[in-house]
Amino acid sequence: MALVAVGQLTSTASMANNLRQCQLLVKKAVHAGAKALFLPEATDYIAGSGEETVSLVKSVHDSEFVLGLREEARREKLPIHVGIHEPGLDSKKVKNTVLWIDDRGEIAHRYQKIHLFDVEIKDGPVLRESRCVEPGMKIVPPFDTVLGKVASTICFDLRFPEISLSHKRHGADIITFPSAFTVPTGKAHWEILLRARAIETQAYVIAAAQVGRHSEKRVSYGHSMIIDPWGVVLADLGDKDNEPEIATATIDHALLRKVRSEMPLLRRTDVYPEI
């Protein structure tokens, strides 16, 4: 068994302020005895426009946010899973990525978001992530950690079960969904989709979420969650945004084995293709 912490905060265009919020979350995770901390999508910054998003981006070697978080991980010997921006191949775009910073402060894993959020909700938000973000081109297999095998996805990837099913086939124990869901889509679909991904993969789901108002145009739903392989919500941070907060839950490998052995989900790959 291993205790994990999921963090929730309100990132803005200030990387320095966002780092301070994360440092507080690290302290809370360490105090709770967590073996790893999971942070939301775009924790380094959420800008007010696509142009500002591109103007703020820095490489991981130059970002005060990433360097600061790596130092926190090294000093506290606490692995950190965190969503950031990285420079795109096109100078007018960025990459939306997630990093696993290990307990030595080294970047040990990276995944780039595949599905970009291009939506127009009636009487709701209009977002075109593809205007300033380059899509990833591959599913990155689960990687070994002290918690078991961890697999990364990001936000809108949640709506596409193919990625999670691929991670299941490669033995994922935990699937992550760092996110910044809008309020209307969060109210309608967030918990339902997260529980579905946990149930169909028989894996733990850890979904760190942005919360509250980032700018005039942008508000996030919150409700960071940890869900077990039976679909039970073990932690839910709600939508309060008064200060950065964590919730914790235990990753129980005995429960993983029990769920998978009692209800084996055997694919009929003689009928349909394997993902």
Secondary structure, DSSP 8 states (H G I E B T S, - for coil): -EEEEEEEB---S-HHHHHHHHHHHHHHHHHHT-S-EE--TT-S---SSHHHHHHH---TTT-HHHHHHHHHHHHHT--EEEEEEEE-SSTT-EEEEEEEE-TTS-EEEEEE--S--EEE-TTS-EEEGGGTEE--------EEETTEEEEE--GGGGG-HHHHHHHHHTT-SEEE--B--BHHHIIIIIHHHHHHHHHHHTSEEEE-BBEEESSSS-EEE---EEE-TTS-EEEE-TT--SS-EEEEEEE-HHHHHHHHHHS-----TTTS---
